Amino acid sequence: MTRLNDENLKKVERALTEAHRLRQEPSLGADWTFRVMRDIRREAAGHGQSMMFPGLDRLVWRTAAVAAVLALVFTGSVLFYTSRDVVDLTALLSNEVDVVVPLSE
């Protein structure tokens, strides 16, 4: 990177100041401002995220909670039943029934 002396630095500063003064304001209508403010209000209220499918986020979290409970129940039942009986856990989870020791004995 080259170092600028004071004269070049002042030229750059003047050019940037002039460019800043000459910039044009964007021509935006009142309807654009209204739409932007409406979107901001929706986002602040929490309604702007899933407008296509309202309630989808709640459904996803409820489904995840139910799946977690079912996984816990399944895990608990497998641990409970395998500790009571002399059954190989892999045989219990697979379809190899003839490998399992009969429970009636």
N, C-alpha and C positions, 0 to 999 in steps of 0.2 A: 504494500500500500504506500502510495506516495504522500509525502507531507506537503500540506499547503502552507504557503507563506501568508502573511496578513492580508496582502492585496488580493490574492486569489480567494481567500476565505471570505472577504467582504463582497467580492463579485458573486460568489455562490449564494451568500446570504441575501444580497439584493435580488438575485434572480428568483430565489424561493419566495421572498416577500412579495415580489411583483406577481408571480404565478398564483399566490394565495389570494391576492386582491382581485385578480381578474377572473377567478373561477366563477362559474355560473351556478346559480341555485337550480336544483332539479325542479322541473315543472310537475308537481304532484297535485292532483285534484283533492277536493274535500272527501270524495268517496274512498279514495285510497287511505287517507288519514283515518276515516271512520272504520274501515276494515282492519287496519293495523291495530287500532285501539280495541276493537272487538276481540281480535285474536289474543291480545295481551290480557284482557279481562277473563277470557275463557281459560287461558293457561294458568292464571292466578287462582281461578276457582277450581282447577283440576278437571275441567271438562274437555280439554283440547287434545287429549292423548288418543283415545280410541273412539272417535266419533262414528266410524263405520260399523263397529260392533259394540254397542254400549253394554257394559256389564261383563265383557270378555275377561278383563283382568280379575274380577272376583271369581268367575267360573274357573279360571286356571288355578288360582290359589286354593279354592275349595277342592278341586280335583287332586291337587298335589297333597293336600292334607289327608284326604280319604285314601290315596295310594300309600302314604306313609303309615297310616294306621293299619291298613291291610298287610303291609310288609311286616310290621311289628307283630301282628297277630299270627301270621304265618311262621315267622321266626320263633316266636314263643311256643307255638304248638309243636313245631319240629323239635325244639330243644326239650320240651316237656315229655313228649311221647318217646323220644329216643333215649331219655334217661330212665324211663320206667321199664321199657322192654329191652331185651337183648336183640336189637335189630341194627344191622349195618346201615348207617345213614345214607350211603350211596345207593344201596338197594332200595331204601325207602323212597328216595327221590327218583329212581329210575323205574322202569316197568318190569324189572326182573323179579317177579314175585316168587319164583321157585327157589331163589337163593335165600329168601327170608326164612328165619326159623319160625315154625308154626307157633301161634300164640296160644293155642289150646292146650299145649303140653304143660 
